[in-house]
Amino acid sequence: MYIAMNRFKVGKDTAKDFEKLWNERESYLHELEGFEGFHLLRGPEHEDYILYASHTVWRSYEDFEGWTKSEQFRKAHSRAGGSEIRPLYLGHPEFEGFLAVQEVTHDGTKRQLVAETADE
């Protein structure tokens, strides 16, 4: 499993517009092999911004990489730098990618997902 996240610092006065934009956009994620789920997360509120994260779950890193090279990715991000979007957040989004190492399910079952650590 691979989790791709982007963190956004969104001005308090533009948070509703930011959420509306995400709710109304077409992502095309469901068209890609290996896509498992997406969440837009609202995090802590700070003095001048609210932290948001987009959280996408993929079956594998290779599936995520396929998304980044796809026509669906280009269509979904065609407005990403546009004038109606850019003023909604402060600075640039911060990307973070995570390879799942362990999973614990609702019934308490534990699974090691990656056999090696990055240091091995």
N, C-alpha and C positions, 0 to 999 in steps of 0.2 A: 504494500500500500504506500502511496505517496500523497502527501498533503502539500498543496501550494497555497500560500497566503500572501495577501498584500495588505499592508496596514496604511490607513489614511488618517491624517489629522484634519478633522473637519471643523471649520469655524462654527461656533454655537448658533450663530444667526443663519447658517445655511444647512444645518443638519436635516431639516425636513425636506428641503429640496434635494439633498444628496440621496436620502432614502427613496424619495419619489423617483428619481432618475434610475436608480437600480431596479426598483419594482417595475418600471415601465420598459426597461431595455430587454431586447432579445439576446440571449447569450449563445444559443446554438450548442451549448455543452452536451445536451442530451443526444446529439447526432454523432458524437464521437465514441469510438471503441474505448472501453476502460473507464469511462466517466461513472462515478458512483454517487456523487452528491455535491451540493453547493449550499453555503450559508453566508449571509451577510450578517456580521456580528457587530453590535454596538457595545463598546467597552466603557472604560472609565471616563468621567468628565473631568477636564482640567480647567484651569483658569480661563484660557482663551480658545480651547477646542475640545471636541469629543473624539475619542479614538474609535475607529471602525476597522474591521478586518473582513476581507473577502476570503473565504475558506473553501477550497475545492478539494475533493477527495478523488483520487485516481487509483485504479487497480495496480499500476506500476509507474515508475519514473518514465519508462518508455512511452506509456500511454499519454502522460502529461506532455512529454516532449513532442509527440505527434500532434497534440492539440496546438502547441505553440507554432507549429509549421503548417497548420491547416487553413483552408479558405474560411472555415467557420471562425477561427481566431481573428483573421483579418476583418471579417464582417463585424464581429462583436466589438472590436476595438477601433473601428473606423472613426468614431467620434471621441475617442479617449482624450485627445488634446484640444478638443474644440472649445470655443469661447463660452459655451453654456456649462461646461463641466469643470474646467480648470479653476475658476474662482471659488468652487465649492470646498476645496481642501487646501491646506497649507503645505508648501513644499512638494516633494515628489512622493508617490506611494513607495513604501519599503517592502520589497519582495523577500519572502522567506520560504524555503522549501524544506520539507521534512520527510525522511524515509522512516516508515513505521518499524520499530524494533520489537515492540511487545504489544499484545492485545489481551485485554481482559473483557470477557463478554458478560452479559446481564446475569448469566447463571453461575458466574465465578470461574469459568474456564479460562486458563491462561495459555497463551501461545507465544512462543518466540518467533518473530517474523523474519528477522535477519540474523544469519548465523555468525556473521563477523562484525566487529566494530570497525570504525574508520582507522583506528590505530594498529590493527592487526595486519 
